[in-house]
């Protein structure tokens, strides 16, 4: 899209220069020569600055030379007058890409607009650009020169402005009505906290070529661990570099690998996966955060990931995980090459399942592991208890024989906790020192970490009421990114959603609400 917009502006520059010279001198040769000079100069600047010269730019230059030469040979301006049509057709073709508009809309619009609204608007813009290109051809060939001058300088720009204003009015009306009807729900409460003006981003796309809003850079690194091997960190962040599809484990994402970071004083969100997961487990939420201007860094917890189960369902795992969060934050604030872009006062954490437990400890919680053993004696059929017994049978116990040292991090000012595991380990006293704002998500049909014993206990014992979301029809694993075909084949148990539950549709709302919460809690810091 950025390239197509750039081509349009380049085409208009050639036509405008031709028009200015021709009107000033009444000399077609001078005007056409000026258009050719501009085309050559644009390519020369690209080459000398080391920027890539796209095939469309070379084609555009060839068209400028051919049409300008034809105008000189015939002493008719109409050939150069055809040039702007090329740019309009190029951007129309780019706008035919299904769903191109969605990534440029702020989260408040993505959350409340019907799914087909950006799609229809995107195709409408493609039609408008094609129509303007066709109109330019007809006017250049058959209309008086004065009418073409009006069209290229006023009519075409006015049509785009009118279309933008119409779209802004329609989208704003839809969003306002949707937000008003949702005021009684928890999602509606989050939506009211988000106040990004809808028209700004869309207007920049359609009327400028300043870069791809919402582009995401990505890199993989490792954070040092004084007590063991370095652990993996996957980092997503705002970037203006071109993005390409790339594999991420069993997923596929579109990112700019190892690209420069765009922006400064960016809020940071550290992500903790559940037992047996990995840094990529919540990649779609990380992408949404990066598109919204956050740095998102996901930890792969040593000994409790899909490649390494050495600590899974042991006391050591519960103790080690929060320490990883502290180490990751320290690394990102000091050693990571991008640390100058991080706002140390604007840090949050996101965790699911065992990652939810991890985040609760990181923000100040002090669980009692003895309560886990007692719970398992009373509920031997619990999913986690069965696996803890299996580990204990080979020499590991869920009860740590030594008093654990819980590692907290006061940098974390806000936390999203989704379907937390082992929430019954936290008492009122154990959560009394938590000061961070908490957004708590529960799955209505959670058969892995029962709300009654885990999330509801956390909700009751936090010193300040969390922002609670109960997701109707959802299961425990529905907070994970929608499964790819490869992941579904590899781990079907985490990909089988409850009947009539659309995980992909839910994640659009979920990610938008997570972004809105962190933005509300961290923007004023």
Long-range contacts (C-beta under 8 A, 24 or more apart in sequence): 1-91, 1-94, 1-95, 1-97, 1-100, 1-205, 1-212, 2-209, 2-211, 2-212, 2-242, 3-54, 3-56, 3-94, 4-90, 4-91, 4-93, 4-94, 4-95, 5-91, 5-205, 5-208, 5-209, 6-209, 7-56, 7-57, 7-60, 7-86, 7-87, 7-90, 7-91, 8-87, 8-88, 8-90, 8-91, 8-209, 9-87, 9-209, 10-39, 10-42, 10-57, 10-60, 10-87, 11-60, 11-83, 11-84, 11-86, 11-87, 11-88, 12-84, 12-87, 12-152, 13-38, 13-42, 14-38, 14-39, 14-64, 14-80, 14-83, 15-80, 15-81, 15-83, 15-84, 15-152, 16-152, 16-153, 18-68, 18-77, 18-80, 18-83, 19-149, 19-152, 19-153, 22-77, 23-149, 28-71, 28-72, 28-75, 28-76, 28-77, 29-72, 29-75, 31-71, 31-77, 31-80, 32-68, 32-69, 32-71, 32-72, 32-80, 33-68, 33-72, 35-64, 35-68, 35-80, 35-83, 36-64, 36-65, 36-68, 38-64, 39-64, 39-65, 56-90, 60-86, 60-87, 77-145, 78-140, 78-141, 81-136, 81-139, 81-140, 81-148, 81-152, 82-136, 82-137, 82-140, 82-141, 84-133, 84-136, 84-152, 84-156, 85-133, 85-134, 85-136, 85-137, 85-140, 86-133, 87-133, 88-129, 88-130, 88-132, 88-133, 88-136, 88-156, 89-129, 89-130, 89-133, 91-129, 92-126, 92-127, 92-129, 92-130, 92-133, 93-126, 95-122, 95-123, 95-125, 95-126, 95-129, 96-123, 96-126, 97-122, 98-122, 101-125, 101-202, 101-205, 103-213, 103-214, 103-291, 104-201, 104-202, 104-205, 104-213, 104-214, 105-198, 105-201, 105-202, 106-194, 106-196, 106-197, 106-198, 106-200, 106-201, 107-194, 107-196, 107-288, 107-292, 107-511, 107-512, 107-515, 107-516, 108-175, 108-179, 108-191, 108-194, 108-195, 108-196, 108-198, 108-512, 108-516, 109-171, 109-175, 109-198, 110-508, 110-512, 111-187, 111-191, 111-194, 111-508, 111-509, 111-512, 111-513, 112-174, 112-175, 112-178, 112-179, 112-182, 112-191, 113-171, 113-174, 113-175, 113-178, 114-174, 115-505, 117-171, 117-174, 121-167, 121-171, 124-163, 124-167, 125-163, 125-206, 128-159, 128-160, 128-163, 132-156, 132-159, 132-160, 160-206, 160-207, 161-207, 163-206, 164-199, 164-202, 164-203, 164-206, 164-207, 167-202, 168-198, 168-199, 168-202, 168-203, 171-198, 171-199, 171-202, 172-198, 172-199, 186-467, 186-468, 186-469, 186-470, 187-469, 187-509, 187-513, 189-467, 190-467, 190-513, 190-516, 190-517, 190-520, 191-513, 191-516, 193-516, 193-517, 193-519, 193-520, 194-516, 194-519, 194-520, 211-240, 212-240, 212-242, 212-243, 214-291, 214-292, 215-239, 215-240, 215-241, 215-242, 215-243, 215-256, 215-262, 215-291, 216-243, 216-254, 216-255, 216-256, 216-287, 216-290, 216-291, 217-241, 217-255, 217-256, 217-257, 217-258, 217-259, 217-260, 217-261, 217-262, 217-290, 218-246, 218-253, 218-255, 218-256, 218-257, 218-258, 218-259, 219-257, 219-258, 220-279, 221-336, 223-299, 223-324, 223-327, 223-328, 223-331, 223-332, 224-327, 224-331, 224-335, 225-302, 225-324, 225-327, 227-323, 228-302, 229-302, 231-299, 231-300, 231-301, 231-302, 231-324, 231-327, 231-328, 232-278, 232-279, 232-299, 232-300, 233-279, 233-297, 233-298, 233-299, 233-300, 233-328, 233-331, 233-332, 234-279, 234-280, 234-283, 234-286, 234-297, 234-298, 234-300, 235-295, 235-296, 235-297, 235-298, 235-332, 235-336, 235-338, 236-283, 236-286, 236-287, 236-289, 236-290, 236-295, 236-296, 236-297, 237-261, 237-262, 237-266, 237-290, 237-294, 237-295, 237-296, 237-338, 237-341, 238-262, 238-263, 238-266, 238-290, 238-291, 238-293, 238-294, 238-295, 248-280, 248-283, 249-278, 249-280, 250-280, 250-484, 250-486, 250-487, 250-490, 251-280, 251-283, 251-481, 251-484, 251-487, 252-484, 253-283, 253-287, 255-287, 261-295, 261-338, 261-341, 263-293, 263-341, 264-340, 264-341, 265-341, 265-342, 265-343, 265-346, 266-293, 266-294, 266-295, 266-341, 266-342, 266-343, 266-346, 267-293, 267-294, 267-295, 267-343, 267-346, 267-347, 267-348, 267-518, 267-522, 267-523, 268-294, 268-295, 268-296, 268-297, 268-329, 268-332, 268-342, 268-343, 268-346, 268-347, 268-348, 269-294, 269-295, 269-296, 269-297, 269-347, 269-348, 269-349, 269-350, 269-518, 270-297, 270-298, 270-299, 270-325, 270-328, 270-329, 270-332, 270-347, 270-348, 270-349, 270-350, 270-412, 271-296, 271-297, 271-298, 271-299, 271-349, 271-350, 271-351, 271-355, 272-298, 272-299, 272-301, 272-321, 272-324, 272-325, 272-349, 272-350, 272-351, 272-352, 272-354, 272-355, 272-356, 272-358, 272-359, 272-362, 273-298, 273-299, 273-300, 273-301, 273-305, 273-351, 273-352, 273-353, 273-354, 273-355, 274-352, 274-353, 274-354, 274-355, 274-356, 274-421, 274-480, 275-304, 275-312, 275-313, 275-317, 275-353, 275-354, 275-421, 276-304, 276-305, 276-306, 276-309, 276-312, 277-305, 277-306, 277-352, 277-353, 277-355, 277-480, 278-305, 278-306, 278-307, 280-481, 281-352, 281-480, 281-481, 282-350, 282-352, 282-479, 282-480, 282-481, 283-481, 284-481, 284-482, 284-507, 284-511, 285-350, 285-481, 285-507, 285-510, 285-511, 285-514, 288-511, 288-512, 288-514, 288-515, 289-511, 289-514, 289-515, 289-518, 292-515, 292-519, 294-515, 294-518, 295-332, 295-338, 295-341, 295-342, 297-328, 297-332, 299-324, 299-325, 299-328, 301-358, 304-354, 312-387, 312-391, 313-384, 313-387, 313-388, 313-390, 313-391, 313-396, 313-398, 314-388, 314-391, 314-396, 314-397, 314-398, 315-369, 315-397, 315-398, 315-399, 315-400, 315-404, 316-400, 317-354, 318-354, 318-357, 318-361, 318-367, 318-369, 318-404, 318-422, 319-400, 319-404, 319-405, 319-406, 321-354, 321-355, 321-357, 321-358, 321-361, 322-358, 322-361, 322-362, 322-406, 322-407, 322-408, 322-409, 323-407, 324-358, 325-349, 325-358, 325-359, 325-362, 325-407, 325-409, 325-412, 326-362, 326-407, 326-408, 326-409, 329-409, 329-411, 329-412, 333-411, 343-525, 344-411, 345-413, 345-525, 346-413, 346-522, 346-523, 346-525, 347-411, 347-412, 347-413, 347-522, 348-412, 348-413, 348-414, 348-415, 348-416, 348-436, 348-518, 348-521, 348-522, 349-412, 349-414, 349-415, 349-416, 350-415, 350-416, 350-418, 350-514, 351-415, 351-416, 351-417, 351-418, 351-420, 352-418, 352-419, 352-479, 352-480, 353-418, 353-419, 353-420, 353-421, 353-448, 353-449, 353-476, 353-479, 354-421, 354-422, 356-417, 356-418, 356-419, 356-420, 356-421, 356-423, 357-420, 357-421, 357-422, 357-423, 357-425, 359-412, 359-415, 359-416, 359-417, 360-415, 360-417, 360-420, 360-423, 360-426, 360-431, 360-434, 360-458, 361-406, 361-407, 361-408, 362-407, 362-408, 362-409, 362-412, 362-415, 363-408, 363-409, 363-412, 363-415, 363-434, 363-435, 363-436, 363-438, 364-408, 364-431, 364-433, 364-434, 364-435, 364-436, 365-406, 365-408, 365-426, 365-430, 365-431, 365-433, 365-434, 366-406, 366-426, 366-429, 366-430, 366-431, 366-433, 367-406, 367-422, 367-425, 367-426, 367-430, 368-425, 368-426, 368-427, 368-430, 369-398, 369-399, 369-400, 369-404, 369-425, 370-399, 371-424, 371-425, 371-427, 372-398, 372-399, 372-422, 372-424, 372-425, 373-397, 373-398, 373-399, 375-424, 375-453, 379-453, 382-450, 382-453, 383-447, 383-448, 383-449, 384-421, 384-422, 384-448, 384-449, 408-433, 412-436, 413-437, 413-521, 413-522, 413-525, 414-438, 414-439, 414-517, 414-518, 414-521, 414-522, 415-439, 416-441, 416-514, 416-517, 416-518, 417-441, 417-455, 417-458, 417-466, 418-479, 419-443, 419-446, 419-448, 419-449, 419-454, 419-455, 419-476, 419-479, 420-449, 420-454, 420-455, 420-458, 421-448, 421-449, 421-454, 422-449, 422-454, 423-449, 423-453, 423-454, 423-455, 423-456, 423-457, 423-458, 424-453, 424-454, 424-457, 426-457, 426-458, 426-461, 427-461, 428-461, 430-461, 431-458, 431-461, 431-462, 431-463, 432-463, 434-462, 434-463, 434-464, 437-464, 437-466, 437-467, 437-517, 437-521, 438-462, 438-464, 438-466, 438-467, 439-466, 439-467, 439-469, 439-513, 439-514, 439-517, 440-466, 440-467, 440-468, 440-469, 441-469, 441-471, 441-479, 441-510, 442-468, 442-469, 442-470, 442-471, 443-471, 443-474, 443-475, 443-476, 443-478, 443-479, 444-470, 444-471, 444-472, 444-473, 444-474, 445-473, 445-474, 445-475, 445-498, 446-474, 446-475, 446-476, 447-475, 447-476, 448-475, 448-476, 448-477, 449-476, 467-517, 469-513, 471-506, 471-510, 473-498, 473-500, 473-501, 474-498, 474-501, 474-506, 475-501, 478-503, 478-506, 479-510, 481-507, 482-507
